[in-house]
């Protein structure tokens, strides 16, 4: 039984599956499209909100260093993703990579994890977008009824109609085609980056050097309710990281990591890329570099404009301009945030449907969802199904506490991909690799260690919810996926048994 659970799917077979007419996606994306996708999904809530939170609670002006630390962790993972995406240019991202290196059960686990990550991420961002739009409407004198804005009405019923409408609208765009999605994303990203650059350039004129003193605040106690310390680290090692000081920077990095979530979504579009061997590494690494640079610049400017102790928790960029006597920037930044969250929501939804599609094509989920639209060549069935479900979840459910599940899901995927690079290098050294992760196994090991460290900084409740979702995934796999596995059926029909542990190289 253990051998069937860890049967691996040959890379060559994964690529051949993408050429079957009923399963073939349209190849229309370039390196620029992928970079735009990456920038579009990364720049969102993090840059507009988290700067103030971690500056006040953890790092002070050194929040810029926290963004650097989080960016380095993502860069280590990005190098591993780039090798896999160029070697195995198949939809599914970490799920597909794991199937080729670790085996079917680990692939299922990571696929199930990604479904949760992208679904919750889409819903959370949609609710955040709704809040910005509702605020802009309120400023214009247009007020939605409380029961339709996510705020409970008099009878206790509340449905966030804006969040649900956004998800359904983006679902329609994704059904019509990935190239159309890329065009919409390009326009929205251009607006979003313009807003961010305006904040950086205009804010630079209002920087006061005294606001950077001290740059790294000394360790100090804060009210218990405001602490972002991790109970897991205290339980395991007998101490908790300080809310300030040098360790406060690392604590802050585990929080602002949410701002980087999304670059791995680029890898899910590998199968729809014209030249994935060349363009996937460029798209993944390029988008991460651009966003890290913008994050650091924004955090330096904002903490220079206003003392970190006075920064707003909910709208630090807008309030910093208010403090300098330029309140009109608040509306401009809110508009930019709302526009930016639109692309984040769409690309997270795209990533989830591609993972679901890949799992369905492999038989681990019903194959009904593995057929593409005859005209648009998109996986329309899982896109519509997941879009409707997420719209309902976003409309009815307050997701602020569940948002941390997105963090732990992404970090878990980073760990699996990094381990997979090491294994595939040993099991299939003959595979052509357009991009090779440097210094293997050092870089993958560092990626695993850094990701685990950030995971330990997350609350214990997050780990519990994650464990429950994984347990449910095991039930689904053993009740359906294992017996319907396409790889398992093909091996049984051929009378060849299971794939040998060397990755299928026979």
N, C-alpha and C positions, 0 to 999 in steps of 0.2 A: 504493500500500500504506500509506503514512504517513497518508493521509486516513482510511482505514478504521480504523487503530489509534487515532485520536483522535476518532472519531465520538462525539458526545455524545447523551445521552438526555434529551429534553425533560422538564422538571419535571412538566408537565401529564400526560405519558404515564406517568411513574413513579407518580403519584397514581392514575391510572386503573387501572393494573395491580393496585393493592391492593384494588380493588372487584370483581375477578373472583371468583366464588363458590369455585372450587377453590383460590384463593390468598389468600383474605381471612382475616386474623387478627381475633380478637375484641377489640373496643375496651372495655377495662374499667378502665384505670388513670387515677388523678387526679393532681393536682400533689403531694398528700401522699404518694401511693404512690411517685411518682418520686423525691421527696426522700428517702424512707425507703430506696429502692433505692440511691440515691447514697451515703447515710451508711453503709448496710449493706456496700457493697463497698469503700468507701474506708478505713473504720476496721478495721484488721486487724493484720497482722504489723508494719507500720511503727511504729505507736504503742507496741506492746508490746516491740519488740526494737531497732529502729534508733536510738532515742534514745541508748542507752548506747554504741553503736558509734561514731557520729559525734561524740559528746561527747568520748570518749577519744582518738580518732584525728585529729579535724579542728578542732572548733569550741569545745570546752569548754562553759561555760554558754551561750555564744552560739549553741548548737544551736537555740534558740528563733528566732533570726534566720534560720537556715538553713531552718527550716520556713516562715517568712514568704516567703523568696525563692522556694522551690519552689511555695508557694501562689500567688504572683504570676504565675509562669510558667504555672501551670495556669489561673489566672483569665483571662489573656490568651487562652489557647486556648478557655476556656469561653465567652467572649463570641462567638467565631467559631462554636463549636458551637451556641450558642443561636440564632443567626440561621439557620443551615442547618437545624436541627431543626424550627424553627417554619415555615420556608419550604418544606422538603421533608420532610413528616412520613411518611417511609417507612422500613421496617426496613432495617438495613444501616449506619447511622451514616456514618462517613467514606467508606465504599465508595460508598454511594448519592450522597453529596454530590459526590464526585469524578466520578462518571459524568455528573452534570448540568453540571459546570463544566470539567473537564480532559479528559475523553474516556475511551474504553473501556479502553485499555491502562493509563493511570494508575489507573483505578478497579480494574482487576484487581490491580495491584501493591499497592494499599492494602488491598484485600480479602484478598489472600493474606497480607499482613503481619498483619492483624487476626486471621486464623485462628490464626496462630502465637502471637500475643500472648495471646489469650484461652485457647488450649489449654494453653500452658505455665504461664500464670498460674493456671489451675484446678488443674493437676497439682501445682505447687509449693505452693499453699495447702493442698491436700488432704494432702500429705506433712507440712506444718507442723502441721496440725490433728491428724494421727495422732500426732505427737510429743507434743503437749500431752495428748491423751487417754491415751497410754501412760504418761506421767508421773503423771497423776492415778490411773490404775489401780495403778501401782507403789506409790504412797503409800498406797493402800487395801489393799495386800497381794495384789493380783491381777496376775500376771505373764504376759504373752503369750509363747509360744515365740519364740525369736530369729528363726527362719525365717519367722514370720508378722508380724513387727513392723518389717520393713524392715532388720533387722540380720541379716547372713548367719548361717546355721546352721553346723553342723559340716561339712556337705558343700559349703559355699559358696553354697548357694541361699538367696535371701531374697525374700519377697513381702510388701509392706506391705498386709495385708488390711484394716486400718482405713481407709487412704486410698482404696483401691479401693471399699470398701463405701460410704463417704460419697458418692463420685461417682455410684455407681449409685442410691443412695437419692434424691439430689437430681435425678437424671435423671428418675426416676419422678414427682417433684413437678412438674417443669417440663412433662412430658407432660400431666398432669392439668389444667393451666391456669395462666395468668399471674396471675390474681387470687388463686388459692390460694398461689402463690409469694409474692405481695405480703403476704398475711396471715401466712405463716410468717416472712417477713423482718421484718415489723413487730414480732412478738413477740420475735424474736432480737435485733433492733436495740435494743429497749427494755431488754433485759437487758444488752447490751453497753455502751450509753451510761450505764446506771446504774453499772456497774463503773468506767467512766472517770471519771464525776463523783465517785464515792466516792474514787478515787485523788486527784483534784484537791483535794477538800474536806478529806479526812482528812490528806493529805500536807502541806497548807498549815500545819498545826499543828506540823510538825517541821522547818520551814525554818530554816536557820541562815545568817545574812548572810555569814559568812566563806567559805562555799562558793562564793559568786559572785565571789570575788576571786582571780585576775582574771576579769572577765566574758568578755573576748576574749583568750585566752592569746597571748603573743608567738610569732612564728615560731620553730620549733625542729626539730631533726632527730629522726627516729624510726627504729627498726630497719627495715631494708629490707623485711622480711617483713610489716610492719604498715602500710606506706604504701598510701594509696588514691589516689595521684597518677595522672594520666592520661598514659600514654606517647604518646598521639596528640598532645596539646597540646605536649609537649616536642619531638616530631618536627617538627611544623608550625611552631612559633613559637620553638623553641630554648630554652624554659624550661618548667618544670612548676609548677603552683600549689602553694603552701605547704600543709603539713598543718595549720598553725595561722596565726594572724593573720587579717587581713581576708579574704585570699584563701581561707583555710581554710573560711570560712563558705560561699563559693560552691562549693568542692569538696564540702563536706558537703551542700549543697543538691542536687547531682547524685546523691547517695546516698539521701537521704531522699525524693527524688522518687518512689521506689518506694512510699512510704506514701500517695501521692495517686492512684496508678493506679486507675482504675475509674470516675471521674465520667463519662468518655466513654461508658461502657456504658449510661448513662441514655438517650443518644441512640438506641441500638439499639432501644429500646422505643417509639419515636415512633408507629409504626403501630398500637400497641395502646393508645394514649392517647385518652381521650374528647375532649379539646380540646387537641390538640398545639400549636396556635398560641399558646395562652395558658400551658399547663402545662409545656411542655418547658423554656423559659427559667427558669421558677421552680424546677423540679426540679434542673436542672443547676447553676445559680448558687447556689441555696439549700443544697444538699448540700455544695458546695465551701466555702462560707462557714462552715457549722457545723463541718465537720471541721478546717478550718484553725484556727479558734478553739480547739477542743479540743486539737489538737496543740501549739499554742504554750503553752497553760496547763499541759499535762502536762509538757512539757520544762522549763518554768520551775520547777515544783514538784519534779521529780525531781532536777534539778541543784542545787536548794536544800537538799534533804534529805541529799544525799551528795556529797562532793567528786567532781568529774568524773573525776579520775584513778582513783577507786575504784569507779566504776560498773561493773556487770556488762555484759558484751558480749551475753550470751544472754537474760538476764531482768532488765533494769535496774529495772523498776518493782517487781517482787516483792522483789529483793534490797535495794532502798533501804528498804523497810519492815522487812526483816530487820535491817538495820543500826540501825534505830531501836528494836529490841526488840519488833517486832510481826510475828512470823513467820507468824501465821495468815493475814495478808494475801496471802502467797505463793500459797496454795491458791486463795484467792478470785480473785486476778488471773489465775491459770492457767485457772480455770474461765471467766472472762470472755473470755480470749484464745481458748479452744477454741470457745466459743459464737460469738464474733465471726467467726472464720475460716469457720464454717459458711455464713454469709450471703455472705461474699466469694466462696467457691467457687461457690455457686449462681448468683450474679448474673454472674460471669465466664462460667459455662457458658451462661447465658441469652444473653449478648451474642454469644458465638461462634455459637450455633445460628441467631441472627437474621441475622448476616452471611452465613453459609453458605446460609441459606434465600433471602436476597435475590439472591445470586450464582446460585443454581440457578434462580430464577424468571426471571432474565435470560438463561438458557441457557449461562452461562459454566461452570457445573458441571451434571451430569446433572439433568434436570428431574424425575426420580423423587423428588427431595428437596424439591420446591417445593409439594407438595400438603399441605394441612392436615388434621388429624383431623376427621372429620365431626361429632363430638360436642363435643370440647373446643376446637376451632378453634385448635390449636397445631401448629407444624411438628414433628410427632412423629417423622418419619423421620430428619431430620438430628440431632434431639435424642438419639434412641436410638443412632444410629451413633457420634456424637462422644462421647457419654457412655461407651459401652463402650471406645472407643479410649483415652480419657483415663484411665479406670479402670485399664486394663492398663499404660499408661505410668506412672501414679502408683504402681502396685503394684511394678513391676520396676525403675524407673529412679531413681537418685539425681540430683536436679535442681538441686542447689545452684549449680553452675557455670553452668547454663543459665538461671537466673533472671534474669540481667542482660539476656537477650534480650527479656524483657517490657518493660524500660525503653526500650530502643532502638526497639522496635516502636511503643510508645505515642508517643514523641517524634516519630517519623517521621510518624505519623498527624496529630499536631498541626501539623506543617509543611505537609502537604498540605491540610488543612482551611483553614488560614489563607490559603494561596495561592488556594484555591478561592473564598473569600469575595470577594477582590479581583476575580478574573476574572468571577464571576457578577454582581457589581455593574455591571461594564462591559458584559457581554454581554446581561444580562437586567434592565435597570433597571426594567422594567415589572412585574416579579413582585411580588405582594403579600407584604410582610414584616411579620409580627406583632411581631417583635423585630429591631432593627437594631443591629449592632455599631457602637459609637460611634467616631468619628475614623478612619474608613477612608480611606486605607490604613495609617495610622500604627499602629493597634493590631495588625492582622494582621502587619505587618512586624516589630514588636517581638516578637510571638509566634514568628515564624519564627526570629529572631535568638536569642531566649532558649532555644528548644528545641534549636537547633543547638549552642549553647554547652554545654548539659548533655550532649548526645550526644558531644561531643568529650571530655568528662570520663570517658567509659566506656572500659574496657580494649580494646586492639586485638583481642584474641581475640573479643570480642563482635561487633565489626564484621565479622570474618571469618566467623563463624557466620551472621550476618545476611545477608551477601553470598551465601553458599552457599544459604540458604533462598530468597532472591530469584531466584537463577539457576534453581533447581528450578521456581519459579513461572513463569518465562518459558517453560520447556519445556512445562509443562502448558497454558499459555495457547495457545501456537502449535500444540500437538499436538491440542488439543480445543476450548478456549474460543472462539478466533477463528472457527472454522468453524461452531460451534453457537450463536453469539450470536443471541439472539432479535431484537435490534435490527437486526443485519446482515441476517437473513432477511426481516424485515418491509420493510426498505428495498429489498432486491433484488426482492421480490414486487411492491412498489408501483411499481418502475421509477423511483424518485426518486434513486438514487445514494446518496451519503453525506450526513450532516448537515453543513451549512455550519459553518465555524469560529466563527460568532457565537453558538454555543450552541443552534442549532436554531430560532432566532426567524425565521420566514419570513413 
